């Protein structure tokens, strides 16, 4: 007897085939006929092998699909992250792990998206603080955002750092612009220029140009005011200082040349004035030494006591006070015979420029043979002192 399914030999009392496990027919006639070779006992293992292979192939394609889907979602997350859409990127990385929980890059990036979202929020807060005018707090917030990214590297991190830097520079520009509206001093302008030079933005270049223009205007005004009082060295110094902050500025360069020319001209004129003053001084000295006193009037007459009275007046033409003016004279009778000669002093002792001094002297010691009704007088000389030096 045979198993009609696999063709294996069976016994009469067996209800199931011991080889394939199929239920045997109860009618023995159905079990007497030997089946074709195709139904031999080894057919079942072959089927089993085929099934296992199919299952393996199916599993392979399933795993390949999952890996491909996970990689696709991972790449999608990377694209979102590069575009700054960190919430969508985080979701994509999370879904990627549902298809392949061994994708470590997805786990790492999903965790970093929390950091990126926090940094984005900090930058948003910094912009709000900037709009409120709280510039220092805004800058501190950007510093905290930058610190949160320390220890990470990669293209997304570099993009975040660039955003942090751009936000910080915008805050600085707004802060500098606000200070410019408060009429800063020249020293504050110099500090603001130094600050804006370190910012690499187009707006910073415009602000830098504006600050330089203000420095040039300040220097120009100050230098022109100094020129009005002939402070040439101070004017040149402030212009040269201005050129440190606005190198090769045509306006300042031209102004410096103007000041230098005016300084040279002024010094030339000053030297001429000094030379003229020295020449005038020498002339005055010569005049004071030789022609400082002018005889206004002098006369001699007999008084009621038959004494000769000499009176007169001198005037100072000196340019400074003169002292101890003395007048030497000779008296003559009506026959032009010499009676006597004498020297008398003018009073007051000190005579100032354009002032006059008086001469008063009485001669009572006349010669015994003196007998004349008319007296004439001749001035022989006048002497005086300039300070401690005598002149005549």
Long-range contacts (C-beta under 8 A, 24 or more apart in sequence): 1-28, 1-31, 1-32, 2-31, 2-32, 2-33, 2-34, 2-35, 3-31, 3-35, 4-30, 4-31, 4-33, 4-35, 4-39, 5-35, 5-39, 6-35, 6-39, 6-40, 6-41, 6-43, 6-44, 7-34, 7-35, 7-36, 7-37, 7-39, 7-40, 7-41, 8-40, 8-41, 19-44, 20-44, 66-99, 66-100, 67-99, 67-100, 69-96, 69-99, 70-96, 70-97, 70-99, 70-100, 70-103, 70-106, 71-96, 71-100, 71-103, 73-99, 73-106, 74-103, 74-105, 74-106, 74-109, 77-106, 77-109, 77-110, 78-109, 81-109, 81-113, 81-116, 81-156, 82-155, 82-156, 82-159, 84-120, 84-159, 84-163, 86-113, 86-116, 86-117, 86-120, 87-113, 87-117, 89-113, 89-116, 90-114, 90-117, 112-152, 112-156, 115-148, 115-149, 115-152, 116-156, 116-160, 118-148, 119-145, 119-148, 119-149, 119-160, 119-164, 122-148, 123-163, 123-164, 123-167, 126-167, 126-168, 126-171, 127-167, 127-170, 130-170, 130-171, 130-174, 133-178, 135-171, 135-172, 135-174, 135-175, 135-178, 138-171, 139-168, 139-171, 139-172, 142-167, 142-168, 142-171, 166-201, 169-199, 169-200, 169-201, 169-204, 170-201, 170-203, 172-196, 172-199, 173-199, 173-201, 173-203, 173-204, 173-207, 176-207, 176-211, 177-207, 180-207, 180-210, 180-211, 180-214, 186-215, 186-218, 186-219, 189-214, 189-215, 189-218, 190-215, 190-245, 193-245, 212-245, 212-246, 212-249, 215-242, 215-245, 215-246, 216-242, 216-246, 216-249, 216-251, 216-252, 218-242, 219-252, 220-251, 220-252, 220-255, 223-255, 223-259, 224-255, 227-259, 227-262, 230-266, 232-259, 232-260, 232-262, 232-263, 232-266, 233-263, 235-259, 236-260, 236-263, 284-319, 287-317, 287-318, 287-319, 288-318, 288-319, 288-320, 288-322, 288-386, 288-391, 289-386, 289-391, 290-391, 290-392, 291-317, 292-316, 292-317, 292-318, 292-322, 292-384, 292-386, 292-391, 293-317, 293-318, 293-322, 293-325, 293-382, 293-384, 295-327, 295-379, 295-382, 296-356, 298-327, 298-329, 298-359, 298-377, 298-379, 299-377, 300-331, 300-375, 300-376, 300-377, 301-375, 302-373, 302-375, 303-362, 305-364, 306-366, 307-362, 307-363, 307-364, 307-366, 308-339, 308-362, 308-363, 308-366, 308-375, 309-360, 309-361, 309-362, 309-363, 310-342, 310-344, 310-359, 310-360, 310-361, 310-362, 310-363, 310-377, 311-358, 311-359, 311-360, 312-358, 312-359, 313-356, 313-357, 313-358, 313-359, 314-346, 314-351, 314-356, 314-357, 314-359, 314-382, 315-354, 315-355, 315-356, 315-357, 316-351, 316-352, 316-353, 316-354, 316-355, 316-356, 316-357, 317-353, 317-354, 318-353, 318-384, 318-386, 319-353, 320-353, 320-386, 321-350, 321-351, 321-352, 321-353, 322-350, 322-351, 322-384, 322-385, 322-386, 322-391, 323-349, 323-350, 323-351, 323-384, 323-385, 323-386, 323-387, 324-349, 324-384, 324-385, 325-351, 325-357, 325-382, 325-383, 325-384, 326-382, 326-383, 326-384, 327-359, 327-379, 327-381, 327-382, 328-379, 328-380, 328-381, 328-382, 328-383, 329-377, 329-378, 329-379, 329-380, 330-377, 330-378, 330-380, 331-363, 331-375, 331-376, 331-377, 332-375, 332-376, 332-377, 332-378, 333-370, 333-372, 333-374, 333-375, 334-372, 334-373, 334-374, 334-375, 334-376, 335-372, 336-376, 339-366, 339-367, 339-370, 339-372, 339-375, 340-366, 340-367, 341-380
